[in-house]
């Protein structure tokens, strides 16, 4: 495969940020050390001039980044069962189970949702996001269950991506958090970026990308709250980071949650993408899909109910 050339524009809010940090926050999957390697190899330029690792942005730059060729990996279609909520010639809506990765990446070249989709759909998947992410318009975390829409052609992909960017596609989640939320509904409006020292984590960072999560209480329990969340933006780990930032982490969250909570060992965060509303890319029909709470989630609610 040939090298890829990316064009990235810095924004005013990026002023003062080191270019290696900016690149790692902007290019998905790029670590800070990998960004520094690109800078060392003079693969990052501004107006044709290579930038140094410690260059600080003014917020007005247009950067050119030459990315190395991706390692050739032959993805194998795999006969993995899919919980299909809806399917037609343009889209397929999946209820993803907990524990499955959405698309292949280093360390996960098989057993992913994409491997299953390739088996089910054959060549009928959008190619916009490349051979490793065919049809993938948006993602949910490995241990988050629930609804995901996949594009079966490029026109559908472009329409769905535009809806997500314009916030006209509604993604609603349910989760259980530690503690009792004071108000019945509210909003967390805090920017999110890659953690400065732990590159596997996200964090609230003043110069990060805007992130807004709306929430409301479904049921209050003793020491816990069953909640609904609606995403206005779609940052990595957004709900998990936002709720932890206000002192109410999602139970079972191995990264942002409490280590000594009674539900810390449930195998991942108790978070489910329960409803998805979108406009069909071909018919313009507004469609809403729902996915019932998975059994593990229902079991926890039952246990909490007995504590009242």
N, C-alpha and C positions, 0 to 999 in steps of 0.2 A: 504494500500500500504506500502511496505517496504521502509526503508530509502535508500537514494541514496549516493553512494560514488563517489566523483569527484577527479580527479587528475589534478592539474594545475601547470604548470611550469612558474616560473618568468623569465623574460628576462633581459638582461643587462640594458636596458633603464628603468627597474623598480627599479633599485638600489636606495636606500634611501627613497623609498615610504613606508608609513605605511601599514601593512598588511591588516588592515580593509578597508582602501581606495582601495587598490589593488583588494581585493575580490569584493567590490561593483562595481568596474569598469569592472571586468572580468566576473562575473556571472550575466547573464541577469536577471533583475527583483529583484536583491538583493540590498536592501538599506544598507547604512553604519551602521545604528543602528542594522539591522538584522545581518550584518557581525560581529559586536561587540558581539551580543548575542551568535553567534556560537563560537567565541573565548572564551567567558566567560565559555561556557559549554564544553570547551576543545574539540571541534569538528573539530578544524583545527590543523593539526600536520605537522611537517617536520622531516623526519627520525624517526618517532614515538614519537617525543617530542612535546607536546602541545605548541602553540605559544600564547603570550600575545597580547592584543589589540594594544599596542604601539610598537610592534616589527617592526623594519625597515628592509626591504629586502636588500639582497646583490646583487640580480639579478641572483642567481644561484640555488635557492631553487626549490625543487619539493614538492608541498604541497598536502596533502590529506585532503579533506573536506567532512565531513559527513553531508549531507543535510537532514533536517527533511522530513518526508513523506508528500507528497502533499495531501491537503484536497480532499476527494472524492467528485467529482461533476459530476453528470450525465448530459452530454451535450445532448441537444435535437435537432434533425434535424428540421429545420424550412423551410417552403416553402417561401423563400425570393427570388425574381427574380434575376437571374444572367445574366449579359451581357457577353455571351460566345463568344470569338473571334475565338477560335479553340479548338477542343477536339478530342482525339483518346484514345486508350487503355492505353497509358502511361502518357500523360500530358493533362492538361486543362489550357487554357490561358483565364484569366478573365480581363475585363475592370471594375475595381472597382470604384464605384461611391464615390464621396466625402461624408464624414460623417459616413462611416461604418468602424468599427474596424475589423482588419484582423482575429485575433484569440481571444478566450475567455481568460479572466484573472479576477482578483478581481475587482468587480464592473461592469464587462461586460461578464456575463455568457451566454447571449442570444443576438440575433440580430447581430451576427458577420458573417463575410464571411465564417468562418468554419461551423457555424450552417447551412448556406445555402448550402455549399458544401456537408455536410453530408446528407442532404435531396436529393440533386441531384445525388451524386455518390454512396450513400450507403456505403458499406464496401470497395469500390475501391479507397482507398486513402493510401498513404504511412504511415507507423506507426513509422518511424524513430524518429520524434520529439515528440513522446508521444501522449497520448489520447487527450490532449488539443490543439494540433497543427497538426492534421493529414494532411499530404500532403504539409505543408507549408515549402517552401524552402527559401524564402526571403519575406520581408514585405515592405509595404509602410504605411506612417502615416495615421491616421484616416481621416484627412481632406485633404490628397493628393489623387487625383484621378489617374486612369490609370492602366497600364498593370501589371499583376502578373501571374507568371506561378506556377502551382500546380502539384505535383507529384502524380500519381495514383498507383505507386508501389515503393518498396524500391530501385530497380535497377535504375529506373528513377530518384529518389530522389538523390541517390549517384552521378549519372552523372551530374545532374544539379548543385548540391552543389559544385562539383569539378570545374565545369566551372566558377561559380561565384568566387570561391576562386582563380582561375588562371587568372581571368579577361578576359576570352575568351567569356563569355556572356556579351553582351553590353546592358546597360540600359541607355536610353536617355530620358531626361525630357525637358519640356518647362515650363517657369515661367515668371512672370513679376516682376521686381525689381524696387525699388525706385532709382531715379537718372539716370544719363547718364554715362554708362561705357566708360572710356576713349579709350581703345583699342577694336578692333573688335573681338579678341579672346584672351584667356589667361588661366591660371591655378591657382588654389588655392591649395597649398600643406602645410597644417597645421594639426598637430595631434589633435585628439578629444578625450575627456574623459568626464565622469560625472562631472557636476559642483561641485565645492568643498563645497558650502554652500546650493545651491538649488538642491536637488537630483532629481528633476523632469526635470531638464534642462541638456543639454550637453554644452560643452564649449571648446574653444581652450586651451589646456593644454600641456605644453612643454613635459611632460612625458606621454602623452596620446598615443593612437594607431594611426599609420600613416593613413592619409586620404587625398585623392587627387580628386579634382573635376575640370574637364575641362569645359570651357564655351565659347560661341560665341554669337554675337549679331544677332538677327533676324530682329528686327525693333526698331528704336529709336523714342520715343515720347517726348513731352514736359514734362520733369521731371521724365520720366519713360522709362524702356527698356524691350522689349520682348526678352527673351533669351533662348538659348538651353544649356542644361547641359548634360555632360556624366560622369558617375561615374566610377572611376578607383577602388575605394574601396566602401564599403557599410556600413559606420558607421551610427548609429542612428542620425537622423536629419541632416545628413551631408551637403546637399545643403543649408539648412536653416541657419545652423551655419556658414558655409564658406562664404556665401554671406553677412550675417550680419557682419562678421569679417572684410570685406573690405569696409564697409560703404554702401552696397547696399542690404538691406534686402528684402526678398520676401514680396510683398504687402499682407496685410491681415493676416500676421503671428502673432498670438496672444502671442507668446512666445518670439520671436527674432525680431519682426518687430517694426515699429514706432507706437506709440499710437495715434498720431494726424494726421496721413496720411489720405487723403481723402478716401482711400479704406480700412481703418483699420477695418471697420465693415462689411466686405463682408462674414463673417462666416468661416474664416480659410484661410490659405495660398493659394495663387494662383499658384499652382504647379501641374503639370500633367505628369505622366509617359507615354510618347507618343509613344516610340518605344522600342522594345525588340528583340534582336537577340540572338539566341542560336543554339546549335547543338542538333538535336533530339537524345535522348538517345538510341533509338533502330536502326534507319535508318542511323544515322550520317549525315543526311541532315541539312545544315545550313538554318535556318528559321528566317525570320524577320516578326514581327507582329507590327501593328500600331493601335492606338486608337485616334479618332478625338478629338479635344479640346471640353470639355464639354460646355454647353450653357452659364454658368456663366462666363467662361473664354472668350468666344467669345463676350459676352456683354461688358466686360471691354475693350477689344481691340477696339470695336466699339466706346465706349465713348472716349477712348484715341485718336482715329483717328480724332474725331471731334474737339479735342483740338489743332490739328496741325495748 
